[in-house]
Amino acid sequence: MAKEKKVTILVPNYKTPEITKICLRLLRKFTDFSQVEVVVIDNNSQDASLEYLRGLSWIKLVERQPAPDDTVPLSHSRALDLALAEVKTPFVLSIHTDTFVKRSDWLDVLLKPFDGQPALAGVGSWKLESKTALQRWGIQFEQCWKKALHQCFGYRGYNPYRLDQSKYYLRSHCAMYRTDVIRALNTSFSDGDQTAGKVMHEKMVAAGYQMLFLDSLQLGEYVDHLNHATLIFNPQLGTSDKNMREGTKRINAKLRGIDGEAILADSRLDQ
């Protein structure tokens, strides 16, 4: 008798051919497929990434057509919801095409906290960044100054989310949820037409469920996130020249760190 699957992994895709290939090949390499199903939702890419996805027999591909009122965030969250409606497994995990798993025990790190914890509805992170304690302190110090400037002079560069952890929610680059809780609360990733998962997280907390944020350094040992790769590789979606330059440099450095060229050359991982 076939082992019952525990997790459905949802992966929205939009015009990132090489990044998508690396993401899925690493999933294939480091994941126990007796436990998971992988659903990739293409957001009308019409490029080489879609052709690649159509050739993979071990994923379920959903091809989504854009809605008239789509924005960049909404197209992403609506893609997740399109697949979420069909999920039958006890757990559902959202990741991005620039989310790279690095170890064969990565899934255990996200599943284990649920053991014996029925009130725990979600596990993931707010930011998946490899920053030192000194760098994190520097960011906090900077935001304190920006907050003071905002309060005194109306400075617009202040982001309250950087200081107020009560505003944090599990981000869709790596977020595991109990499927039955999502169904019971009649919620979804695009609930409230805000960033994917934000309102869903708030509804779970309001209903008395617990949400676990894993430390970014701890989770980063198992999963990496390039952060904004889709925007960097698709400037028509809206990003500054400075972000393009810095983002490209950062992404290329991370790709060298995981030997991205070797992964792209290893087509055996598509089987």
C-alpha positions, 0 to 999 in steps of 0.5 A: 500500500502506498504511503500517504503523503503528508505535505503538498508543496506549492511553488508559483513560477513567473519567468525565472527559467534558471532559478526555477530549474535550480529550485526544483532540482534541489527539491528533487535531490533533497526531498523524500517524495513518499511524503510530498506532492509538488504543485507548480503554478505558472503565472502565464510566463510564456517563456523557457521556464514554462516549457521546462515545467511541462517536461517534468513528470514528477510535479503537477503543473497548473497554468494560471491565466492572469486576472484583469485586476492582478497586481504583482503580489496578487498574482502570486497569492492567487496562484497559491490559492489556485493550487491550495483549493485542491490540496488533500494532504494534512500540511501545505507548504508555500515556497518561491522559485528562489527558495533553495533547499540544502539538506535531506532533513530540511522538511523535518525541521518544518514538520517536527514542531507540529508533533503533539502541538494541535494549537500550532497552525503554522511554522516558517519565518519572517525573513530568511536572511543570513545576517550576523548579530551585529548586522541585525543590531545595525538594522534595528539601530537604523530603524530607530533613527528612521522612526524618530525622523518619521515622528518628528519630520514625517520621514517616509523611509520608516518601516514599522514592521522592522521594529514591531514584531507583532506585525510579523507574519509567516512569509510565503518563501517558506511557510508550512500550515495545517491544511485543516486550519486553513479550511476551518477558518475559510481563509487563503493566501490572497485573503484581504488582497494583501501580501500572500499569507498576511491576513491568513496569519492574522486570522489564525492568531485571532482564532487562538492558534500559535504561529512559530517563527524559526530563527533565520540562522537556524532555518538558513542551515536547511533552506536558503532564499535569494529574495526578490529574484523574480523582480531582479530578473524581470525589471518590468515588474518594477524595481530601481536600477540600484536594486537591480545592480545590488540584487544581481550581485547578491544573487550571483554570489549565492548561486556560486556558493551552491555551485548553481552551474553544476545543478543546471548541468545535471539534467538527471535531477529532472527524472 
